Amino acid sequence: MANEAPNQTLQPTALVHEAWLRLVGDTNPNFSGRAHFFGAAAEAMRRILIEKARRKKTIRHGGDLQRVELEDVEVSTPGNDDELLAVNDALDKLAAIHAAQAEVVKLRCFVGMTNAAAQALDLTERTAKYYWTHARAWLINEVKMHS
């Protein structure tokens, strides 16, 4: 959320609350441990952000139109929604090839965990850093190839 546009209507607190409601709802879920909980939370937050990006791109919600402040009429820049959707597609491909690396990316990007991602996934810190470095490079390459 820190990298989102300043006019973002979805605040971090609202994202966490929505993710919690999706995780828990009216039931009492049983998580097998920290890794399971944080993995489920990361996936819930990812899905919320992706749904929001897709919804904003529909014609009904403005399609490719962008909000422009009157002071900033110079040049309109592309929004982050296209980038977020491209990263989502690449992350799905990565998960099919390297599931553990995709989980590290989800925890770092969607939950905001850095070194705690290693603990949540029962990995050594060194392994988590390696997974993050490899996954990040792979995702950048994948997004560049398809954009």
N, CA, C and O atoms as a GROMACS GRO file, in nm:
protein
  588
    1MET      N    1   0.083  -0.120   0.000
    1MET     CA    2   0.000   0.000   0.000
    1MET      C    3   0.087   0.126   0.000
    1MET      O    4   0.042   0.232  -0.045
    2ALA      N    5   0.210   0.116   0.050
    2ALA     CA    6   0.296   0.233   0.054
    2ALA      C    7   0.332   0.282  -0.085
    2ALA      O    8   0.359   0.401  -0.104
    3ASN      N    9   0.332   0.192  -0.183
    3ASN     CA   10   0.368   0.229  -0.319
    3ASN      C   11   0.249   0.271  -0.404
    3ASN      O   12   0.265   0.303  -0.522
    4GLU      N   13   0.131   0.272  -0.347
    4GLU     CA   14   0.010   0.307  -0.421
    4GLU      C   15   0.001   0.458  -0.441
    4GLU      O   16   0.069   0.535  -0.373
    5ALA      N   17  -0.084   0.497  -0.534
    5ALA     CA   18  -0.104   0.639  -0.565
    5ALA      C   19  -0.161   0.712  -0.444
    5ALA      O   20  -0.231   0.652  -0.363
    6PRO      N   21  -0.134   0.842  -0.431
    6PRO     CA   22  -0.183   0.917  -0.315
    6PRO      C   23  -0.335   0.927  -0.310
    6PRO      O   24  -0.390   0.946  -0.201
    7ASN      N   25  -0.404   0.915  -0.421
    7ASN     CA   26  -0.549   0.924  -0.422
    7ASN      C   27  -0.616   0.789  -0.398
    7ASN      O   28  -0.734   0.772  -0.427
    8GLN      N   29  -0.543   0.698  -0.346
    8GLN     CA   30  -0.593   0.562  -0.323
    8GLN      C   31  -0.713   0.565  -0.230
    8GLN      O   32  -0.707   0.625  -0.122
    9THR      N   33  -0.821   0.501  -0.271
    9THR     CA   34  -0.941   0.501  -0.188
    9THR      C   35  -0.939   0.387  -0.087
    9THR      O   36  -1.011   0.392   0.013
   10LEU      N   37  -0.860   0.285  -0.112
   10LEU     CA   38  -0.850   0.173  -0.020
   10LEU      C   39  -0.732   0.196   0.074
   10LEU      O   40  -0.617   0.191   0.032
   11GLN      N   41  -0.761   0.222   0.200
   11GLN     CA   42  -0.658   0.249   0.298
   11GLN      C   43  -0.605   0.118   0.357
   11GLN      O   44  -0.676   0.017   0.353
   12PRO      N   45  -0.483   0.117   0.411
   12PRO     CA   46  -0.427  -0.006   0.467
   12PRO      C   47  -0.517  -0.069   0.574
   12PRO      O   48  -0.531  -0.191   0.578
   13THR      N   49  -0.577   0.013   0.658
   13THR     CA   50  -0.665  -0.040   0.763
   13THR      C   51  -0.786  -0.109   0.702
   13THR      O   52  -0.827  -0.216   0.747
   14ALA      N   53  -0.843  -0.049   0.599
   14ALA     CA   54  -0.959  -0.109   0.531
   14ALA      C   55  -0.919  -0.239   0.463
   14ALA      O   56  -0.997  -0.335   0.462
   15LEU      N   57  -0.799  -0.243   0.406
   15LEU     CA   58  -0.750  -0.366   0.343
   15LEU      C   59  -0.736  -0.478   0.445
   15LEU      O   60  -0.777  -0.591   0.419
   16VAL      N   61  -0.678  -0.447   0.559
   16VAL     CA   62  -0.661  -0.548   0.664
   16VAL      C   63  -0.796  -0.595   0.715
   16VAL      O   64  -0.816  -0.715   0.736
   17HIS      N   65  -0.890  -0.503   0.735
   17HIS     CA   66  -1.023  -0.541   0.783
   17HIS      C   67  -1.095  -0.629   0.682
   17HIS      O   68  -1.155  -0.730   0.720
   18GLU      N   69  -1.089  -0.592   0.554
   18GLU     CA   70  -1.153  -0.672   0.450
   18GLU      C   71  -1.090  -0.812   0.443
   18GLU      O   72  -1.160  -0.912   0.429
   19ALA      N   73  -0.957  -0.818   0.454
   19ALA     CA   74  -0.889  -0.948   0.451
   19ALA      C   75  -0.931  -1.031   0.572
   19ALA      O   76  -0.954  -1.152   0.559
   20TRP      N   77  -0.941  -0.969   0.688
   20TRP     CA   78  -0.984  -1.042   0.809
   20TRP      C   79  -1.125  -1.097   0.792
   20TRP      O   80  -1.152  -1.211   0.828
   21LEU      N   81  -1.214  -1.015   0.738
   21LEU     CA   82  -1.351  -1.061   0.716
   21LEU      C   83  -1.356  -1.177   0.618
   21LEU      O   84  -1.436  -1.270   0.634
   22ARG      N   85  -1.271  -1.174   0.517
   22ARG     CA   86  -1.267  -1.285   0.422
   22ARG      C   87  -1.208  -1.411   0.486
   22ARG      O   88  -1.251  -1.522   0.455
   23LEU      N   89  -1.111  -1.392   0.573
   23LEU     CA   90  -1.048  -1.508   0.638
   23LEU      C   91  -1.142  -1.572   0.740
   23LEU      O   92  -1.154  -1.694   0.747
   24VAL      N   93  -1.206  -1.488   0.818
   24VAL     CA   94  -1.285  -1.538   0.930
   24VAL      C   95  -1.433  -1.546   0.894
   24VAL      O   96  -1.495  -1.651   0.910
   25GLY      N   97  -1.490  -1.435   0.846
   25GLY     CA   98  -1.632  -1.432   0.813
   25GLY      C   99  -1.715  -1.469   0.934
   25GLY      O  100  -1.694  -1.417   1.043
   26ASP      N  101  -1.810  -1.560   0.915
   26ASP     CA  102  -1.895  -1.605   1.025
   26ASP      C  103  -1.844  -1.734   1.089
   26ASP      O  104  -1.908  -1.789   1.179
   27THR      N  105  -1.730  -1.781   1.041
   27THR     CA  106  -1.677  -1.908   1.092
   27THR      C  107  -1.562  -1.885   1.187
   27THR      O  108  -1.515  -1.772   1.206
   28ASN      N  109  -1.518  -1.992   1.246
   28ASN     CA  110  -1.401  -1.989   1.333
   28ASN      C  111  -1.293  -2.075   1.267
   28ASN      O  112  -1.286  -2.195   1.292
   29PRO      N  113  -1.210  -2.014   1.181
   29PRO     CA  114  -1.114  -2.094   1.105
   29PRO      C  115  -1.005  -2.152   1.194
   29PRO      O  116  -0.970  -2.095   1.297
   30ASN      N  117  -0.953  -2.263   1.152
   30ASN     CA  118  -0.841  -2.326   1.221
   30ASN      C  119  -0.718  -2.314   1.134
   30ASN      O  120  -0.711  -2.374   1.026
   31PHE      N  121  -0.621  -2.238   1.180
   31PHE     CA  122  -0.495  -2.225   1.109
   31PHE      C  123  -0.395  -2.319   1.173
   31PHE      O  124  -0.388  -2.331   1.296
   32SER      N  125  -0.317  -2.386   1.090
   32SER     CA  126  -0.223  -2.486   1.142
   32SER      C  127  -0.098  -2.423   1.202
   32SER      O  128  -0.016  -2.493   1.261
   33GLY      N  129  -0.081  -2.294   1.188
   33GLY     CA  130   0.034  -2.226   1.247
   33GLY      C  131   0.048  -2.087   1.187
   33GLY      O  132  -0.036  -2.042   1.110
   34ARG      N  133   0.158  -2.021   1.223
   34ARG     CA  134   0.184  -1.885   1.175
   34ARG      C  135   0.196  -1.881   1.024
   34ARG      O  136   0.142  -1.791   0.959
   35ALA      N  137   0.266  -1.978   0.967
   35ALA     CA  138   0.287  -1.980   0.823
   35ALA      C  139   0.154  -1.990   0.750
   35ALA      O  140   0.132  -1.921   0.650
   36HIS      N  141   0.065  -2.076   0.798
   36HIS     CA  142  -0.065  -2.092   0.735
   36HIS      C  143  -0.147  -1.964   0.746
   36HIS      O  144  -0.208  -1.922   0.648
   37PHE      N  145  -0.148  -1.902   0.864
   37PHE     CA  146  -0.223  -1.778   0.883
   37PHE      C  147  -0.171  -1.666   0.793
   37PHE      O  148  -0.249  -1.602   0.722
   38PHE      N  149  -0.038  -1.642   0.797
   38PHE     CA  150   0.017  -1.533   0.719
   38PHE      C  151   0.005  -1.559   0.569
   38PHE      O  152  -0.015  -1.466   0.491
   39GLY      N  153   0.016  -1.685   0.529
   39GLY     CA  154  -0.005  -1.719   0.389
   39GLY      C  155  -0.146  -1.690   0.345
   39GLY      O  156  -0.169  -1.635   0.237
   40ALA      N  157  -0.243  -1.728   0.429
   40ALA     CA  158  -0.384  -1.701   0.397
   40ALA      C  159  -0.412  -1.552   0.397
   40ALA      O  160  -0.486  -1.503   0.311
   41ALA      N  161  -0.354  -1.478   0.490
   41ALA     CA  162  -0.373  -1.332   0.496
   41ALA      C  163  -0.313  -1.265   0.373
   41ALA      O  164  -0.375  -1.175   0.316
   42ALA      N  165  -0.194  -1.307   0.333
   42ALA     CA  166  -0.130  -1.249   0.215
   42ALA      C  167  -0.213  -1.276   0.090
   42ALA      O  168  -0.231  -1.187   0.007
   43GLU      N  169  -0.263  -1.397   0.078
   43GLU     CA  170  -0.346  -1.432  -0.038
   43GLU      C  171  -0.476  -1.352  -0.039
   43GLU      O  172  -0.521  -1.307  -0.144
   44ALA      N  173  -0.537  -1.334   0.078
   44ALA     CA  174  -0.661  -1.256   0.086
   44ALA      C  175  -0.636  -1.111   0.046
   44ALA      O  176  -0.714  -1.054  -0.030
   45MET      N  177  -0.527  -1.050   0.095
   45MET     CA  178  -0.496  -0.912   0.060
   45MET      C  179  -0.463  -0.899  -0.087
   45MET      O  180  -0.503  -0.803  -0.153
   46ARG      N  181  -0.390  -0.996  -0.139
   46ARG     CA  182  -0.357  -0.995  -0.282
   46ARG      C  183  -0.485  -0.998  -0.366
   46ARG      O  184  -0.499  -0.921  -0.460
   47ARG      N  185  -0.577  -1.086  -0.331
   47ARG     CA  186  -0.701  -1.098  -0.408
   47ARG      C  187  -0.784  -0.970  -0.401
   47ARG      O  188  -0.844  -0.930  -0.501
   48ILE      N  189  -0.787  -0.906  -0.285
   48ILE     CA  190  -0.861  -0.780  -0.271
   48ILE      C  191  -0.802  -0.674  -0.361
   48ILE      O  192  -0.875  -0.604  -0.431
   49LEU      N  193  -0.669  -0.661  -0.361
   49LEU     CA  194  -0.604  -0.560  -0.444
   49LEU      C  195  -0.623  -0.589  -0.593
   49LEU      O  196  -0.644  -0.497  -0.672
   50ILE      N  197  -0.616  -0.716  -0.631
   50ILE     CA  198  -0.634  -0.754  -0.771
   50ILE      C  199  -0.778  -0.728  -0.814
   50ILE      O  200  -0.802  -0.675  -0.922
   51GLU      N  201  -0.875  -0.766  -0.730
   51GLU     CA  202  -1.015  -0.740  -0.763
   51GLU      C  203  -1.040  -0.591  -0.780
   51GLU      O  204  -1.113  -0.550  -0.871
   52LYS      N  205  -0.981  -0.510  -0.694
   52LYS     CA  206  -0.999  -0.366  -0.703
   52LYS      C  207  -0.939  -0.312  -0.832
   52LYS      O  208  -0.999  -0.228  -0.899
   53ALA      N  209  -0.819  -0.360  -0.867
   53ALA     CA  210  -0.754  -0.315  -0.991
   53ALA      C  211  -0.836  -0.356  -1.113
   53ALA      O  212  -0.852  -0.277  -1.207
   54ARG      N  213  -0.887  -0.478  -1.113
   54ARG     CA  214  -0.968  -0.524  -1.227
   54ARG      C  215  -1.098  -0.445  -1.236
   54ARG      O  216  -1.142  -0.408  -1.345
   55ARG      N  217  -1.160  -0.419  -1.121
   55ARG     CA  218  -1.286  -0.344  -1.118
   55ARG      C  219  -1.264  -0.202  -1.172
   55ARG      O  220  -1.348  -0.150  -1.246
   56LYS      N  221  -1.153  -0.140  -1.135
   56LYS     CA  222  -1.125  -0.004  -1.182
   56LYS      C  223  -1.101   0.000  -1.332
   56LYS      O  224  -1.124   0.104  -1.394
   57LYS      N  225  -1.056  -0.110  -1.392
   57LYS     CA  226  -1.028  -0.113  -1.534
   57LYS      C  227  -1.151  -0.141  -1.619
   57LYS      O  228  -1.145  -0.127  -1.741
   58THR      N  229  -1.263  -0.180  -1.558
   58THR     CA  230  -1.383  -0.208  -1.636
   58THR      C  231  -1.441  -0.077  -1.690
   58THR      O  232  -1.424   0.030  -1.631
   59ILE      N  233  -1.509  -0.088  -1.803
   59ILE     CA  234  -1.569   0.029  -1.867
   59ILE      C  235  -1.667   0.097  -1.772
   59ILE      O  236  -1.673   0.220  -1.766
   60ARG      N  237  -1.741   0.019  -1.698
   60ARG     CA  238  -1.841   0.073  -1.605
   60ARG      C  239  -1.778   0.166  -1.501
   60ARG      O  240  -1.841   0.261  -1.456
   61HIS      N  241  -1.654   0.136  -1.464
   61HIS     CA  242  -1.587   0.215  -1.361
   61HIS      C  243  -1.482   0.309  -1.419
   61HIS      O  244  -1.391   0.352  -1.349
   62GLY      N  245  -1.494   0.340  -1.547
   62GLY     CA  246  -1.403   0.436  -1.606
   62GLY      C  247  -1.301   0.375  -1.699
   62GLY      O  248  -1.232   0.449  -1.770
   63GLY      N  249  -1.289   0.241  -1.702
   63GLY     CA  250  -1.196   0.176  -1.794
   63GLY      C  251  -1.056   0.230  -1.785
   63GLY      O  252  -0.994   0.225  -1.679
   64ASP      N  253  -1.006   0.282  -1.896
   64ASP     CA  254  -0.870   0.335  -1.900
   64ASP      C  255  -0.861   0.481  -1.860
   64ASP      O  256  -0.753   0.540  -1.866
   65LEU      N  257  -0.973   0.540  -1.819
   65LEU     CA  258  -0.970   0.679  -1.777
   65LEU      C  259  -0.894   0.692  -1.645
   65LEU      O  260  -0.896   0.601  -1.562
   66GLN      N  261  -0.828   0.803  -1.628
   66GLN     CA  262  -0.752   0.825  -1.506
   66GLN      C  263  -0.796   0.956  -1.442
   66GLN      O  264  -0.832   1.052  -1.509
   67ARG      N  265  -0.791   0.956  -1.309
   67ARG     CA  266  -0.822   1.078  -1.235
   67ARG      C  267  -0.707   1.175  -1.251
   67ARG      O  268  -0.591   1.138  -1.230
   68VAL      N  269  -0.738   1.298  -1.288
   68VAL     CA  270  -0.636   1.399  -1.307
   68VAL      C  271  -0.674   1.521  -1.224
   68VAL      O  272  -0.785   1.573  -1.237
   69GLU      N  273  -0.583   1.564  -1.141
   69GLU     CA  274  -0.605   1.685  -1.063
   69GLU      C  275  -0.584   1.806  -1.155
   69GLU      O  276  -0.501   1.801  -1.245
   70LEU      N  277  -0.657   1.911  -1.132
   70LEU     CA  278  -0.646   2.028  -1.218
   70LEU      C  279  -0.506   2.087  -1.217
   70LEU      O  280  -0.461   2.142  -1.318
   71GLU      N  281  -0.438   2.077  -1.106
   71GLU     CA  282  -0.302   2.130  -1.098
   71GLU      C  283  -0.205   2.047  -1.179
   71GLU      O  284  -0.099   2.096  -1.218
   72ASP      N  285  -0.239   1.921  -1.206
   72ASP     CA  286  -0.148   1.828  -1.272
   72ASP      C  287  -0.191   1.798  -1.416
   72ASP      O  288  -0.181   1.684  -1.460
   73VAL      N  289  -0.237   1.896  -1.488
   73VAL     CA  290  -0.293   1.874  -1.621
   73VAL      C  291  -0.184   1.853  -1.726
   73VAL      O  292  -0.218   1.822  -1.841
   74GLU      N  293  -0.059   1.867  -1.693
   74GLU     CA  294   0.050   1.857  -1.790
   74GLU      C  295   0.045   1.727  -1.870
   74GLU      O  296   0.009   1.728  -1.987
   75VAL      N  297   0.080   1.615  -1.807
   75VAL     CA  298   0.084   1.487  -1.876
   75VAL      C  299   0.022   1.382  -1.787
   75VAL      O  300   0.050   1.376  -1.667
   76SER      N  301  -0.061   1.299  -1.844
   76SER     CA  302  -0.123   1.190  -1.769
   76SER      C  303  -0.031   1.068  -1.776
   76SER      O  304   0.012   1.028  -1.884
   77THR      N  305  -0.002   1.009  -1.662
   77THR     CA  306   0.086   0.892  -1.657
   77THR      C  307   0.002   0.766  -1.639
   77THR      O  308  -0.107   0.772  -1.583
   78PRO      N  309   0.053   0.654  -1.686
   78PRO     CA  310  -0.023   0.528  -1.668
   78PRO      C  311  -0.033   0.493  -1.522
   78PRO      O  312   0.061   0.515  -1.445
   79GLY      N  313  -0.148   0.437  -1.483
   79GLY     CA  314  -0.170   0.400  -1.344
   79GLY      C  315  -0.099   0.273  -1.305
   79GLY      O  316  -0.043   0.204  -1.391
   80ASN      N  317  -0.100   0.242  -1.178
   80ASN     CA  318  -0.034   0.123  -1.129
   80ASN      C  319  -0.118  -0.002  -1.147
   80ASN      O  320  -0.069  -0.113  -1.123
   81ASP      N  321  -0.245   0.012  -1.189
   81ASP     CA  322  -0.332  -0.104  -1.203
   81ASP      C  323  -0.280  -0.202  -1.307
   81ASP      O  324  -0.282  -0.323  -1.285
   82ASP      N  325  -0.232  -0.152  -1.421
   82ASP     CA  326  -0.177  -0.240  -1.524
   82ASP      C  327  -0.057  -0.316  -1.470
   82ASP      O  328  -0.042  -0.435  -1.494
   83GLU      N  329   0.028  -0.245  -1.398
   83GLU     CA  330   0.147  -0.307  -1.341
   83GLU      C  331   0.108  -0.412  -1.237
   83GLU      O  332   0.167  -0.520  -1.232
   84LEU      N  333   0.011  -0.380  -1.154
   84LEU     CA  334  -0.033  -0.473  -1.050
   84LEU      C  335  -0.092  -0.600  -1.113
   84LEU      O  336  -0.065  -0.710  -1.065
   85LEU      N  337  -0.171  -0.585  -1.218
   85LEU     CA  338  -0.228  -0.702  -1.285
   85LEU      C  339  -0.120  -0.784  -1.353
   85LEU      O  340  -0.128  -0.907  -1.352
   86ALA      N  341  -0.019  -0.719  -1.412
   86ALA     CA  342   0.091  -0.792  -1.475
   86ALA      C  343   0.171  -0.869  -1.371
   86ALA      O  344   0.210  -0.983  -1.394
   87VAL      N  345   0.196  -0.807  -1.256
   87VAL     CA  346   0.269  -0.875  -1.148
   87VAL      C  347   0.186  -0.991  -1.095
   87VAL      O  348   0.241  -1.097  -1.063
   88ASN      N  349   0.055  -0.974  -1.085
   88ASN     CA  350  -0.031  -1.083  -1.038
   88ASN      C  351  -0.022  -1.204  -1.131
   88ASN      O  352  -0.009  -1.317  -1.085
   89ASP      N  353  -0.030  -1.180  -1.262
   89ASP     CA  354  -0.020  -1.289  -1.358
   89ASP      C  355   0.116  -1.358  -1.349
   89ASP      O  356   0.125  -1.481  -1.353
   90ALA      N  357   0.222  -1.278  -1.338
   90ALA     CA  358   0.356  -1.334  -1.326
   90ALA      C  359   0.371  -1.411  -1.195
   90ALA      O  360   0.438  -1.515  -1.191
   91LEU      N  361   0.310  -1.362  -1.087
   91LEU     CA  362   0.317  -1.431  -0.959
   91LEU      C  363   0.246  -1.566  -0.964
   91LEU      O  364   0.291  -1.662  -0.903
   92ASP      N  365   0.136  -1.573  -1.037
   92ASP     CA  366   0.067  -1.701  -1.055
   92ASP      C  367   0.158  -1.800  -1.130
   92ASP      O  368   0.163  -1.918  -1.094
   93LYS      N  369   0.228  -1.752  -1.232
   93LYS     CA  370   0.320  -1.839  -1.306
   93LYS      C  371   0.434  -1.885  -1.216
   93LYS      O  372   0.475  -2.001  -1.220
   94LEU      N  373   0.487  -1.793  -1.135
   94LEU     CA  374   0.595  -1.829  -1.043
   94LEU      C  375   0.548  -1.933  -0.942
   94LEU      O  376   0.623  -2.026  -0.910
   95ALA      N  377   0.426  -1.918  -0.892
   95ALA     CA  378   0.373  -2.013  -0.794
   95ALA      C  379   0.364  -2.154  -0.852
   95ALA      O  380   0.383  -2.252  -0.780
   96ALA      N  381   0.336  -2.164  -0.981
   96ALA     CA  382   0.329  -2.295  -1.045
   96ALA      C  383   0.466  -2.359  -1.056
   96ALA      O  384   0.478  -2.482  -1.056
   97ILE      N  385   0.571  -2.277  -1.065
   97ILE     CA  386   0.707  -2.329  -1.081
   97ILE      C  387   0.778  -2.340  -0.946
   97ILE      O  388   0.838  -2.443  -0.915
   98HIS      N  389   0.772  -2.234  -0.866
   98HIS     CA  390   0.843  -2.226  -0.738
   98HIS      C  391   0.746  -2.174  -0.631
   98HIS      O  392   0.742  -2.054  -0.603
   99ALA      N  393   0.668  -2.262  -0.573
   99ALA     CA  394   0.563  -2.223  -0.478
   99ALA      C  395   0.619  -2.150  -0.356
   99ALA      O  396   0.562  -2.050  -0.312
  100ALA      N  397   0.730  -2.198  -0.302
  100ALA     CA  398   0.787  -2.136  -0.181
  100ALA      C  399   0.834  -1.994  -0.209
  100ALA      O  400   0.816  -1.905  -0.126
  101GLN      N  401   0.894  -1.973  -0.325
  101GLN     CA  402   0.938  -1.838  -0.360
  101GLN      C  403   0.820  -1.745  -0.378
  101GLN      O  404   0.826  -1.629  -0.338
  102ALA      N  405   0.712  -1.795  -0.436
  102ALA     CA  406   0.592  -1.713  -0.452
  102ALA      C  407   0.534  -1.675  -0.316
  102ALA      O  408   0.486  -1.564  -0.299
  103GLU      N  409   0.539  -1.766  -0.220
  103GLU     CA  410   0.490  -1.735  -0.085
  103GLU      C  411   0.573  -1.626  -0.020
  103GLU      O  412   0.518  -1.538   0.048
  104VAL      N  413   0.705  -1.630  -0.039
  104VAL     CA  414   0.791  -1.524   0.016
  104VAL      C  415   0.753  -1.390  -0.045
  104VAL      O  416   0.745  -1.289   0.025
  105VAL      N  417   0.729  -1.388  -0.176
  105VAL     CA  418   0.690  -1.263  -0.243
  105VAL      C  419   0.557  -1.213  -0.188
  105VAL      O  420   0.543  -1.093  -0.160
  106LYS      N  421   0.461  -1.301  -0.171
  106LYS     CA  422   0.330  -1.260  -0.118
  106LYS      C  423   0.343  -1.199   0.021
  106LYS      O  424   0.283  -1.095   0.050
  107LEU      N  425   0.421  -1.264   0.106
  107LEU     CA  426   0.436  -1.212   0.243
  107LEU      C  427   0.509  -1.078   0.245
  107LEU      O  428   0.474  -0.990   0.323
  108ARG      N  429   0.609  -1.062   0.159
  108ARG     CA  430   0.683  -0.936   0.156
  108ARG      C  431   0.600  -0.825   0.094
  108ARG      O  432   0.597  -0.713   0.145
  109CYS      N  433   0.532  -0.854  -0.017
  109CYS     CA  434   0.463  -0.749  -0.092
  109CYS      C  435   0.324  -0.718  -0.039
  109CYS      O  436   0.285  -0.601  -0.036
  110PHE      N  437   0.250  -0.818   0.003
  110PHE     CA  438   0.111  -0.796   0.040
  110PHE      C  439   0.088  -0.788   0.190
  110PHE      O  440  -0.014  -0.734   0.234
  111VAL      N  441   0.180  -0.841   0.269
  111VAL     CA  442   0.166  -0.832   0.415
  111VAL      C  443   0.267  -0.735   0.472
  111VAL      O  444   0.247  -0.682   0.581
  112GLY      N  445   0.377  -0.710   0.400
  112GLY     CA  446   0.478  -0.615   0.446
  112GLY      C  447   0.585  -0.678   0.533
  112GLY      O  448   0.663  -0.608   0.597
  113MET      N  449   0.590  -0.810   0.535
  113MET     CA  450   0.692  -0.879   0.615
  113MET      C  451   0.825  -0.877   0.540
  113MET      O  452   0.828  -0.890   0.418
  114THR      N  453   0.932  -0.862   0.613
  114THR     CA  454   1.064  -0.874   0.550
  114THR      C  455   1.132  -0.997   0.608
  114THR      O  456   1.115  -1.107   0.554
  115ASN      N  457   1.206  -0.980   0.715
  115ASN     CA  458   1.273  -1.095   0.775
  115ASN      C  459   1.176  -1.189   0.845
  115ASN      O  460   1.205  -1.307   0.862
  116ALA      N  461   1.061  -1.138   0.886
  116ALA     CA  462   0.962  -1.222   0.953
  116ALA      C  463   0.900  -1.323   0.856
  116ALA      O  464   0.841  -1.422   0.900
  117ALA      N  465   0.912  -1.298   0.726
  117ALA     CA  466   0.860  -1.394   0.628
  117ALA      C  467   0.930  -1.527   0.643
  117ALA      O  468   0.869  -1.633   0.628
  118ALA      N  469   1.060  -1.524   0.672
  118ALA     CA  470   1.136  -1.648   0.691
  118ALA      C  471   1.081  -1.726   0.810
  118ALA      O  472   1.062  -1.847   0.801
  119GLN      N  473   1.055  -1.657   0.919
  119GLN     CA  474   1.001  -1.724   1.037
  119GLN      C  475   0.862  -1.778   1.010
  119GLN      O  476   0.830  -1.890   1.052
  120ALA      N  477   0.780  -1.701   0.941
  120ALA     CA  478   0.643  -1.744   0.914
  120ALA      C  479   0.639  -1.868   0.825
  120ALA      O  480   0.548  -1.950   0.837
  121LEU      N  481   0.737  -1.883   0.737
  121LEU     CA  482   0.741  -1.997   0.646
  121LEU      C  483   0.836  -2.106   0.692
  121LEU      O  484   0.860  -2.203   0.619
  122ASP      N  485   0.890  -2.093   0.812
  122ASP     CA  486   0.987  -2.189   0.866
  122ASP      C  487   1.108  -2.207   0.774
  122ASP      O  488   1.152  -2.319   0.748
  123LEU      N  489   1.160  -2.094   0.726
  123LEU     CA  490   1.279  -2.093   0.643
  123LEU      C  491   1.390  -2.022   0.718
  123LEU      O  492   1.364  -1.943   0.809
  124THR      N  493   1.513  -2.050   0.679
  124THR     CA  494   1.622  -1.970   0.735
  124THR      C  495   1.615  -1.832   0.669
  124THR      O  496   1.561  -1.816   0.560
  125GLU      N  497   1.671  -1.735   0.737
  125GLU     CA  498   1.670  -1.600   0.684
  125GLU      C  499   1.746  -1.594   0.552
  125GLU      O  500   1.707  -1.523   0.459
  126ARG      N  501   1.854  -1.667   0.544
  126ARG     CA  502   1.936  -1.671   0.423
  126ARG      C  503   1.856  -1.729   0.305
  126ARG      O  504   1.862  -1.677   0.194
  127THR      N  505   1.782  -1.837   0.331
  127THR     CA  506   1.701  -1.898   0.225
  127THR      C  507   1.591  -1.802   0.180
  127THR      O  508   1.566  -1.789   0.060
  128ALA      N  509   1.526  -1.736   0.275
  128ALA     CA  510   1.420  -1.641   0.240
  128ALA      C  511   1.476  -1.527   0.155
  128ALA      O  512   1.412  -1.484   0.059
  129LYS      N  513   1.595  -1.478   0.190
  129LYS     CA  514   1.657  -1.371   0.110
  129LYS      C  515   1.690  -1.421  -0.030
  129LYS      O  516   1.670  -1.349  -0.129
  130TYR      N  517   1.740  -1.543  -0.039
  130TYR     CA  518   1.770  -1.601  -0.170
  130TYR      C  519   1.642  -1.614  -0.252
  130TYR      O  520   1.638  -1.576  -0.369
  131TYR      N  521   1.537  -1.667  -0.192
  131TYR     CA  522   1.408  -1.682  -0.261
  131TYR      C  523   1.358  -1.546  -0.309
  131TYR      O  524   1.311  -1.533  -0.422
  132TRP      N  525   1.368  -1.445  -0.223
  132TRP     CA  526   1.321  -1.311  -0.257
  132TRP      C  527   1.400  -1.255  -0.375
  132TRP      O  528   1.342  -1.202  -0.469
  133THR      N  529   1.532  -1.267  -0.371
  133THR     CA  530   1.617  -1.215  -0.477
  133THR      C  531   1.586  -1.284  -0.610
  133THR      O  532   1.569  -1.218  -0.713
  134HIS      N  533   1.578  -1.416  -0.606
  134HIS     CA  534   1.549  -1.491  -0.728
  134HIS      C  535   1.409  -1.459  -0.781
  134HIS      O  536   1.391  -1.433  -0.900
  135ALA      N  537   1.311  -1.461  -0.693
  135ALA     CA  538   1.172  -1.436  -0.735
  135ALA      C  539   1.155  -1.296  -0.790
  135ALA      O  540   1.086  -1.276  -0.890
  136ARG      N  541   1.217  -1.199  -0.725
  136ARG     CA  542   1.206  -1.060  -0.771
  136ARG      C  543   1.264  -1.045  -0.911
  136ARG      O  544   1.202  -0.981  -0.997
  137ALA      N  545   1.382  -1.103  -0.935
  137ALA     CA  546   1.443  -1.096  -1.068
  137ALA      C  547   1.357  -1.168  -1.171
  137ALA      O  548   1.339  -1.120  -1.283
  138TRP      N  549   1.303  -1.284  -1.133
  138TRP     CA  550   1.219  -1.361  -1.225
  138TRP      C  551   1.092  -1.283  -1.259
  138TRP      O  552   1.052  -1.279  -1.376
  139LEU      N  553   1.030  -1.221  -1.159
  139LEU     CA  554   0.908  -1.144  -1.182
  139LEU      C  555   0.933  -1.022  -1.270
  139LEU      O  556   0.854  -0.991  -1.359
  140ILE      N  557   1.042  -0.952  -1.245
  140ILE     CA  558   1.076  -0.834  -1.326
  140ILE      C  559   1.094  -0.876  -1.471
  140ILE      O  560   1.042  -0.811  -1.562
  141ASN      N  561   1.166  -0.984  -1.493
  141ASN     CA  562   1.188  -1.034  -1.629
  141ASN      C  563   1.056  -1.074  -1.694
  141ASN      O  564   1.032  -1.041  -1.810
  142GLU      N  565   0.972  -1.145  -1.621
  142GLU     CA  566   0.844  -1.191  -1.674
  142GLU      C  567   0.752  -1.074  -1.709
  142GLU      O  568   0.687  -1.077  -1.814
  143VAL      N  569   0.747  -0.973  -1.624
  143VAL     CA  570   0.662  -0.857  -1.651
  143VAL      C  571   0.714  -0.780  -1.772
  143VAL      O  572   0.635  -0.734  -1.855
  144LYS      N  573   0.846  -0.765  -1.783
  144LYS     CA  574   0.905  -0.694  -1.898
  144LYS      C  575   0.876  -0.767  -2.028
  144LYS      O  576   0.850  -0.704  -2.131
  145MET      N  577   0.880  -0.901  -2.026
  145MET     CA  578   0.858  -0.979  -2.147
  145MET      C  579   0.715  -0.964  -2.198
  145MET      O  580   0.692  -0.970  -2.318
  146HIS      N  581   0.620  -0.944  -2.107
  146HIS     CA  582   0.479  -0.941  -2.146
  146HIS      C  583   0.419  -0.801  -2.146
  146HIS      O  584   0.297  -0.785  -2.153
  147SER      N  585   0.504  -0.699  -2.138
  147SER     CA  586   0.447  -0.564  -2.143
  147SER      C  587   0.485  -0.493  -2.270
  147SER      O  588   0.446  -0.378  -2.290
   0.00000   0.00000   0.00000
